[in-house]
Amino acid sequence: MKQKLILLCVLLVGYLGISQNTVKGVVKDVQGMPLIGVNIVEKGTSNGVATDFDGNYSITLKSSNAILEFSYLGFQSQSIPVGNKSQLSVVLQEDLNSLNEVVVIGYGTQKRKDLTGSVVTVKTEDFTPGANSNAVELLKGTAAGVVVTQTNSAPGATPAIKIRGAGSINSSNAVLYVVDGIPGVSPNSLSPGDIESIEILKDASASSIYGTRAANGVVLVTTKKGKKGKPVFTYSTYTGMQEPAKLIDVLEAKDYMEFVNLRLSWANREPAYSASDIANTGPGTNWQEEITRRANVQNHQIGISGGADDGSTYYFGLNYFDQDGIVLGSDTKKYNLRSNITSKPIENLTVNFGINYTNQTTNSLNNPTADSGLFQSALRMSPAVPTGIDPNTGRYYIDSFNNVDTPLTQILGRSDVTVFRRFYSFLRSDYEIIDNLTATLNLAAEDNSSRRDRYTNTLTIGGLGAGGVANINAGESTHWLVETLLKYAKTFNEKHDFSVLGGATWEKFDSKAVGAGISGFLSDVLGTNALQSGDGELSDNVSSDRDVNQLNGFLGRLTYGYDDRYLLTASLRIDGSSRFARGNKYAYFPSASVGWRASNEAFLKSAEWINDLKFRVGYGELGNQGINNFETRTTLVPGGNSVFGDVIAQGVVPPRLANPNLTWETTSEINIGLDYGFANNRINGSVDYFNRVTKDQLFNKPLPSVVGFTTVRTNIGEVTNSGIDFALNTENFTGNFKWSTSLTFSYLKNEVTDLPDFQQEIFGGYAFNNAGNYWVVKEGAALRSYYGFFIDGLFQEGDDIANSPTPSEGFQPGMPRFRDVSGPDGVPDGKITADDRSVLGSPFPDYTFGIRNQFRYKNFTLDVFINGSQGAETFDAYIAETIYPQNLYGNTFSTFYFDRWTPENPNTNIPSGQNFSLYGGQQVVNSLNVVDVSYVRLKNVTLSYRLPLANNRLFSDLNIYVAADNLATWTDFLGYDPEASIFGDSLESKSYNSYPLARTFRLGIDVKF
């Protein structure tokens, strides 16, 4: 008995020794370089590890017949039986051009090698680095044809994005965001650390499956999900310091006083400052320095993920982002919580469930982008005005010449706080009815709310006069989505890949808003927390609103591939919108594209240097329903009051002239593309040519005043966007020292190609100081081109000014020489009139680019990213304000004082400033203040060090880095930022001292447990 027991123990120990065998090894690429983070999983289990910095791994097996699965992004996966080995080293082969990589497309996925449309994938490692708080910022300079501009650098501001230009004259030019399959989710709802990849559907053949809202391109955002294996914990954090990247050079106090006196003398007025005032003053107050600061920014991201043997996975993410603005009184704090769970409760059924919640609080500045905003005040404010409290009044000093608050008083005297709460959730069920046939039900909901509290206290002149002013605006919106899909996909005879997709969608949008404002408070203590304590007799403003609309859609798509060489994709979307009248509610949006993988043809097999060569041609149509609700119906809104007897009766009026014949704006696009990969794919990329035409514009047609309405919405007009997108990726050096380069380049031409006969020119835009319009929409020019007068230098002493064309009499040397372009008969007439106006520039850049170089040596990585834009212009209202001052006591660009024309300084293009009213009025918009905003920017430099962690039981990966954002900008633009515009993502671009760009220095760490 004792012998049997000993034998049993020996067998048991032997069994345990076999089943708990530990296998070690190294994973490298074909060039012998170790691969970091390769996933190694024991097949059929959740037992898994990842390689360390040196490619080493160690795994304790659970089975005596174990098979190890090695997988790594961009490389071919391998499954290797272990047998009785204790050492197992593996060489992974690169998956050339990642052709078998699965790419997210509309309502599904597709292998990259099978794509026939223009689709760009931006992965986590390709995201634009920086102190980013939303998804849009991750795309800057990373995708050809995608222009991301930081029009306002205030904390919490969302960049503008345009894909291949803009096509709508009066309607929406917004792109469509689709997050985890939910159309319309705000990119501000996400934490960048939760995003796995972003796909951009650039051409109509790729995006037409989304129909109605895809006319301006589609951005698909896929969030992170768990993977099979043991739980993985990640923590990423950075902290940084921000400072203004640029301050504008204005006059110090002494020069300012002299210039004000000079202006007053030109106006035959007494000087404002005596000689002793000027002699005894110092540099004065630099108001830009007074209101800006060095500010902190920090970010913390936690992730927990994993998965079980049955395919169930989970991911949980938590983010905290905190950014103080570089301007006093501005900041944002954002909390984000999300989860993605995949479960397989029964055979053939996969259920995906996700939730995302965001809470963001932003402190904004008073009108940070408006004509009368804080920065305009900081630049115009007299440097002779001190900071602090005036002992004579007990209040903060004011500019006595203009009776306005200083910038510091504006910050201290106003509060503007907005709280956003955003929530969305989805439930997606995929059931395989029979082999290759899958039914999908997708349910999703969004619930967003916001509240904005503004209060102007009695520190300010306006607040003192009104007894404090309080305003509250609140809104909430819901979005419901139901989608049903049926897909059949099968490969026949190993050569015919076929799939067909059909489905229906339903969406409902419901938004509500309420606002209240009042003034006349006894005290500033309560701010907006007790509106009822205000004086309702003095002011009482209450409003509310509600909008509801629906979208119904039907979609279908067919794909076919033969022998991995010939590809076809065709789709049809039928959309219906409640915004259009009966008979016009539905529209059809077809598309088709073909591809030819020439690299798989027999005649190219011998060309070993060609790894991939695919030609693509596509055509598609898209829709735009970007109008307001009820524009096709006659409705009534509250109007003026009338008195009947002794009773005041509320009146109603129609708010618009309805057009029941209004229909969809339609965009059609042709795309011709080439995907390439050469020299073992060390050189790869794509080239695309596109031509996009938007017709049946949702256009505001002007009406005679006798009608009672100024415009009516109708379908007329046509705009064309054409251009070239180019992407190139190279591996310049491999081995111990690695150098790789990524380049994107985009050329764009935007042109209005048709306008109705009754209006060949449309003017708009408020220049400033009642100076009129500054942009035009006309055939042959870009949308909202700048329209005004060319100036060919300045008149000099000795010129025959009296016989030269001028806008008025009395011109003198040092005044602008306006170009005589035309007259009533279409030829120059020796006069400067409205007929001499010309297109001065375009808000669209001719080309944009981004270039990223990455250098790796052992544990160190240096990443350098440069982006730029060339050929765009803007109307610089501050230059116009400087040349045509609204008052004579404002400060100015120092260069416009020191470099202005004088008899001693004739070689300049800056007018003397004397008697500027002679060339003001409509001449305010001219080539002196429509300026070039081309730039090249050193966007980011990051140096990182990945710690060697061989046999470390706590950490599987640890990376430390230092980074600098917006290090340098090369531009001729005189303002804070050549990208900035007070109109945000609107087509209309105007520079008037928006929030300054921040230069940021960060220290960060990424840890994986």
Secondary structure, DSSP 8 states (H G I E B T S, - for coil): -HHHHHHHHHHHHHHHHHHT-EEEEEEEETTS-B-TT-EEEETTSS-EEE--TTSEEEEE-S-TT-EEEEE-TTB--EEEE-TT-SB--EEE-B-GGGTT-EEEETTEEEEGGG--S-EEEEEGGGS--SS--SSGGGGTTTSTTEEEE-S--STT---EEEES----SSS----EEEETTEET--GGGS-GGGEEEEEEE-SHHHHGGGGGG-TT-EEEEEE----SEEEEEEEEEEEEEEEES----B--HHHHHHHHHHHHHHTT---SS-HHHHHH--S---HHHHHB--EEEEEEEEEEEEE-TTS-EEEEEEEEEEEE-SBTT-EEEEEEEEEEEEE--STTEEEEEEEEEEEEEEE--SSTTSTTSHHHHHHHS-TTS-SSEETTTTEE-EETTTTEE-HHHHHHHEEEEEEEEEEEEEEEEEEEEETTEEEEEEEEEEEEEEEEEEEE-TTSHHHHHHT-EEEEEEEEEEEEEEEEEEEEEEEETTTEEEEEEEEEEEEEEEEEEEEEEEE--S-STTTTS-GGGS-TTT-EEEEEEEEEEEEEEEEEEEEEEETTTEEEEEEEEEEEETTS-TTSSEEEEEEEEEEEEGGGSGGGTT-TTEEEEEEEEEEEEEEE--S-TTTTS---EEEEEEEETTEEEEEEE-SS---TT---EEEEEEEEEEEEEETTTTEEEEEEEEEEEEES-EEEEE--GGGS-SEEEEE--EEEEEEEEEEEEEEEE-SSEEEEEEEEEEEEEEEEEE--TT-SEEEE---STT----EEEETTS-TTEEEEB-EEEE--TTS-GGGS--SSS---TTSEEE-----TTSS--SS-SGGG-EEEE-SS-SEEEEEEEEEEETTEEEEEEEEEEES-EEEEHHHHHHHS-SSTT---BHHHHHTS-BTTB-S-SS---TTGGGG-GGGGSBTTTEEE--EEEEEEEEEEEE---TT-SS-SEEEEEEEEEEEEEEES--SS-TT--TTTTSS--EES--S--EEEEEEEEEEE-
